[in-house]
Amino acid sequence: MLASNRLSFLLTAIVTVCATSSGDVVLSNGNYTWLLAVLTPFFFVFYDFAKLMHLGASKKDSYLGCLISYGVLALGISLVNTLIHLVIDPLYPAQTVINLMDVCRWTENGIFTAALQQMFFLLLVMVFLHVLLSMQTHWYGWLTDVVLVAIVCVFTPIAPLRAILAGFFQVLMRNGNAVLHIGVCLALSAALSLAGLAVLKRKTL
């Protein structure tokens, strides 16, 4: 599955290497590696699933392969971004290089723990996208889209609801408490993975 995902690797590599920013404050090139976590579920859901079914693989085996691949990718992306943050970002003394690991306060716990937090967050992103994309051919997929859009549209303009939404994303992403952050990411990833199994039973070519 990772081998068939070459286009995602290529696009991510091109963007990561070629991305440039002007000004005194710039985004670290390492953060562009997160693009791989966004692109991969699209290929796994819309291309690899049908390919594996035609090759005789079972639905559960293909889904397990996706989850394992997401784990490997989350680890790899986290290592690459962490390495860029440690080695390449300091080479630009004329600019302030911002890495999302710092913005999310993960580096407050040390670089090793920050890399773990980043890995589990990226895993959650990929599992969420996989399940959401898998539902798009069913009515409940469209309903989920409407609910997500409604939550953003309704919660954003109303101050108390906006505070709840902001608090949720604060725990999910900008969280300096490593144990809480990793625990939430793992719990949500597990819940979404189970939901993905339910969706998988109804999925057809």
PyMOL commands that set and color helices and strands:
alter all, ss='L'
color gray80, all
select helices_A, chain A and resi 3-18+29-54+59-87+89-91+100-103+106-109+111-134+139-155+159-172+178-202
alter helices_A, ss='H'
color red, helices_A
select strands_A, chain A and resi 25-27+96-98
alter strands_A, ss='S'
color yellow, strands_A
deselect
rebuild
show_as cartoon
